[in-house]
Amino acid sequence: MPAAVPTSTARDLLKQQLKADRQVLIAAFREDGKPEKLLRGLRQSVDAVLAEAWAGAGLPPNTALVGVGGYGRGELFPYSDVDLLILLSEPADAINRGRLENLVQLLWDLGLEIGSSIRTIDECMTESQADITVQTSLLEARLVCGDQELFERMQERYHGALDPQAFFQAKTAEMRLRHAKYEDTAFALEPNCKESPGGLRDLQVILWVAKAAGLANSWSQLATRGLITQTEARALMEKESAFKDIRIRLHLHTGRREDRLVFDVQTAIAESLGLAPTGEGVNARRSSEILMQRYYWAAKTVTQLNTILLQNIEAQLFPQPVVLVEINERFNEVNDLIDIRDDDTFEKYPSSMLEIFVVMTERPNLKGMTARTTRALWHARRRIGDAFRADPANKALFLRILQAPVGLVHALRRMNDMSILGRYLPAFRPIVGQMQHDLFHVYTVDQHIMMVVRNMRRFTMSEHAHEYPFCSQLIANFRDAWLLYVAALFHDIAKGRGGDHSKLGVEDARQFCESHGIEPEDTELVVFLVEQHLTMSQVAQKQDLSDPDVISAFAATVRDERHLTALYLLTVADIRGTSPKVWNAWKAKLLEDLYRVTLRVLGGEPHSADRELRNRQDEARAMLRLYGLPEHAHEALWRQLDVAWFLRHDAADIAWLTRSLHDRLDSPKPVVKCRLAPIGEGLQVAVYLKDQPDLFARICSYFDRKNFSILDAKIHTTADGYALDTFLVTEQNFAKSYRDIISLIEHEICELLTKQTPLPAPSRGRLSRMSRTFPITPTVDLRPDERGQYYLLSISAADRTGLLYSIASVLTRYRINLHTAKIMTLGERVEDVFLVDGKVLASSRNQIQLETDLLDALKV
């Protein structure tokens, strides 16, 4: 019969023992902050309870309880699983199966999160050969209690069957896949301290492959074997301890197994580590920013040393004949890797710390550096100081890297990873690992800059020409395109200093260009781009591009075609480098439209409303003829539309709307037309009916209910009192079944506008987790435009569902007439600009009350 289940009293005593041990250990950790002591203590506490439970389980003497995985390694995090292997000498019979089930159930009843397996030695061998995860967990097997001889037999069989070469290949392949899952960067704003590149798992991989190869079981042993230096071993132990500390605090703060440093917990973890905010006003830094910058620097160190160690272990496991090609008196090529000729190459020839990256751009076949070279460069980086930076030879080498025909992005990323870039450019170093809490950047400042350089570089590569053909066309004819990389490198370099980073970065860019002998004309271009890198996106997305004064002012800012083209290319690369979510086809169209119309003005063509009106109408008439419409079919509609309407729509939109409405101008029912947007993303919706005060709000309520995002809205009232409104909307599933969606939208909006049911109350919506952690204070700004004809209403707030409808409801209540709405979504933040008018706005008191009510509507 199965062994009796322990009495509730015995169970309670064991449970109380575990709880008491845990409380004492955690209290001691909060006091002394020693992660290893806590992890070892929790493991020893569980060991003791397991031994008691095992002793009372009534199992045969030839069985063993084995800790595997992290628990087998001898450490236990507060909310981690206890990974156990119950090792049998032979398959369990019915009686022993019952006893095993009782044991496992008891352990769960005690509050332990058990990850258990029950196997014989043969089953362990079979499973480990088939599954690298099982093989890895058995590598760290530790006898907790039971038959030691049985455990040793299993160990002997396991190590006899272990193939160190195959294990190395499997674990490094697994690591590459894991890194790819985290976009191959340790610099994500919400990293996983265990799984992300440069985290705890990377450290464990080193020790696993070293142990499997019989090289070492610890960092100190690796140093003794000469695979790393004592200094590197100390650095790895420090980083490992720091990551364990953070992981423990994550578990304790969240009360569960949690390894992600998400925004919600970063401040709490920072404060528990004793970090406090610094500075005031524009120079203020959150405690979470200080924590994360330290984390990124540590992860970068781990990544670098991980590369060195794995190369050294690989060389031990896979010895191969050396194929050596001399490059110059400082470098050789060894098996497709660049290698220093002597251990003290970087000491004897300091300039070689930059030259090595030049050589790698000139020899694309080189896959990287040898471990010896990486280590030597890593340690020599501290020699880069003022004298090094002032050396004309080093300045020339750095310019050669920027001007390299291939390999620039790899070179700059390697230089950043090796801390060479931040030491050569002192202004760059403070932004390494610096977070950005603007809710639309998803990278740290340095990684964002690397992404912008990468995007700019891709414009020049034929294999990527299909992505942004217009950009590729422009950069192909741009003289000295490498100057754009300089501008990209400096455009955000002053982030975090306080003040306008565009202005502050100008001095860094100017100083770099002048000290590196860049021609005054080219220096002026770089400085212009750094100072104005936000201007084009702001004009395109916030101002009325149909206004000749707007275009003339922008043309005066850029001055000539070269500056315009450079700014356009940098703007596209910059927006795309913030987040995959920020760039869309609508922003692409706005920027390209602004570029083309400005180029015409710079070319001497006057941007007059009359000329633009004629051009658009002529082009629209030509399109209508292709549709087979009668020659004068457009006239009745066009007579009801003013110049502003034509200037706010391109010829294709004018033709589409004319074809849809020319024979329905007096329709008693609403006319709703929908089509795939010509920009290639989203849907274009047109609504035509007798004007009514709450029309915009009513349509917004529909889009809100459907969870559609409005990218653009053009609101117009014809001369005979009809509303002709167009919307550009998008939603994730449009592409899957757009024909059905188009028909549904046309039917439902028509029905909504016909029934005239009362408007629903706006929902307050829900902020995203990121917006709750880094809240945005809503702002509302109402001011007359330059002509005094309309008012510009600018609104900035955290994005949420129902936001535009909430705004529209307030405008409806005040009987505000809306003419255009420019919707700009920047990740989690929206910046909307509305062109409005209304009798109520004549009173300054009403204006203040309107702003107050809008602010209230923006609250969540």
Secondary structure, DSSP 8 states (H G I E B T S, - for coil): -------HHHHHHHHHHHHHHHHHHHHHHHHH--HHHHHHHHHHHHHHHHHHHHHTS---SSEEEEE-HHHHHT---TT--EEEEEEESS---HHHHHHHHHHHHHHHHTT--EEEEEEEHHHHHHHHHH-HHHHHHHHT-EEEEE-HHHHHHHHHHHHHH--HHHHHHHHHHHHHHHHHHTTT-S-BSS-BTTTSTTSHHHHHHHHHHHHHTTS-SSHHHHHHTTSS-HHHHHHHHHHHHHHHHHHHHHHHHHTS---B--HHHHHHHHHHTT---BS-GGG-B-HHHHHHHHHHHHHHHHHHHHHHHHHHHHHHHS-----EEE-SSSEEEETTEEEESSTTHHHH-TTHHHHHHHHHHH-TT--EE-HHHHHHHHHHGGG-SHHHHH-HHHHHHHHHHHT-SS-HHHHHHHHHHTTHHHHHSTTTGGGTT----SSS--B-HHHHHHHHHHHHHHHT-GGGTTTSHHHHHHHHT-TTTHHHHHHHHHTTTTTTSSS-HHHHHHHHHHHHHHHTT--HHHHHHHHHHHHHTTHHHHHHHHS-TT-HHHHHHHHHHH-SHHHHHHHHHHHHHHHHTT-TTT--HHHHHHHHHHHHHHHHHHTT----HHHHHHHHHHHHHHHHHHHT--TTTTHHHHHT--HHHHHHS-HHHHHHHHHHHTT-TT-SS-EEEEEE-TTSSSEEEEEEEE--TTHHHHHHHHHHHTT-EEEEEE--B-TTSEEEEEEEEE-TTGGGSHHHHHHHHHHHHHHHHHH-------------HHHHHS----EEEEEE-TTSSSEEEEEEEE--TTHHHHHHHHHHHTT-EEEEEEEEEETTEEEEEEEEE-GGGGSHHHHHHHHHHHHHHH--
